[in-house]
Amino acid sequence: IDHVSIRGDLTKLRLFHYGGRIFPNPYMAVAELTPGKRLDISALPTGKRVNINLYRANKEYALQ
C-alpha cells in the first residue's frame, strides 16, 4: 500500500494510526504500508457515504 484516500461526509477524523505512530490531522504524506503492519482509522461519519481506499504505487486499488 502506497497511498490511503479517505473521502466522504465526516464530522471528524479522530485517528490515523500506522505502525506504532499516530499522525496529526489533517495528514498528507506517503506512508508505505507493508505486510505485518497495522492501520487504524477512527472517524465519525455524518450518516452519508464514506470511502476509504488503499492504493498501490501504480495507483491501482490494493484490495480487490
JORATA-V853804 format. One record per backbone hydrogen bond with DSSP energy under -0.5 kcal/mol. NH is the residue of the N-H (numbers start at 1). CO is the residue of the C=O. Records with the same first field share a line. If there is no record, write none. Layout:
BEGIN
NH: CO  CO
END
This chain:
BEGIN
2: 55
3: 55
5: 53
7: 5  51
9: 49
10: 8
11: 44
12: 44
14: 12  42
15: 42
17: 40
18: 21
19: 38
21: 18
23: 16  21
31: 29
32: 30
33: 1  31
34: 32
37: 34
40: 17
42: 15
44: 12
45: 43
46: 9
51: 7
53: 5  51
55: 3
56: 60
59: 56
62: 54
63: 54
64: 62
END
